[in-house]
């Protein structure tokens, strides 16, 4: 897997996942919506740690900074 997520993208995903987790565990969101958002938060955390988003690949998207060769 080639990395396709930059550091800003990873940080934003982790913050969103933390907010969703907090809202779920404080019972602000519950039920089916709560479970769906919790699963989304877990996916955000996993993709942040591996720096690869499977949804970016088919569209050729990348938020990584391209390093110039000298």
N, C-alpha and C positions, 0 to 999 in steps of 0.2 A: 504494500500500500504506500503510495506516494503521499506525503503530507499535502493537504490542500486548505489548511486553516491557519490563519495568522494569530498572533498573540492577542490582539484586540478581540477578535471573534471568539477565541477561547475564554477570555475573561468575561465577556458579556454573557456567554452561555452559562458559565459557572455562577454568575450573579443571578441570572434568571432562575436557574435550578435551585439556588439557595432560597430565593424568595418563594418559589412554589412549595418547596419543602417546608418552610416556616409556616406558610398559610395552611398547608395540609395538616401539619401536626398540631396546630393551634385551633383546628376545626373551623377555620374561616371558610375554607372550601371543603366540601364533603360529597359523598355519593359517587355517582358515575363520573361526573366532571372532575372530582378530586382525584380519582384513580387514574383517569386519562392524563391529567396534568402531572401527576406524580410519575407515571411511566415516561412522559415526555422529559421530565426533569432528569430521570435516570439516564435516558438516551443522551441528553445534553452533557451530562457529566462524563459518560463513557467516550463520546466523540471528542470532548475537550482533552481528555487524557491521551488519546491516541493521535490527536491532531488530524483526524480524517473524518470527513462528513460524506457518507455514501450518496446523499442527495446532490452534492456538488459535482460528483464524478460524471454522471451522464450529460450534464450541461456544460462541462468543461470549466466550471467555476473554480476559482482559487482566491483565497484572501491572504495567502503567504506573500511576504515581501520577496521580490525576485532579486537575488544577488548578482551583481554585474561581475563578469569575468575580466581579469586584467590581462 
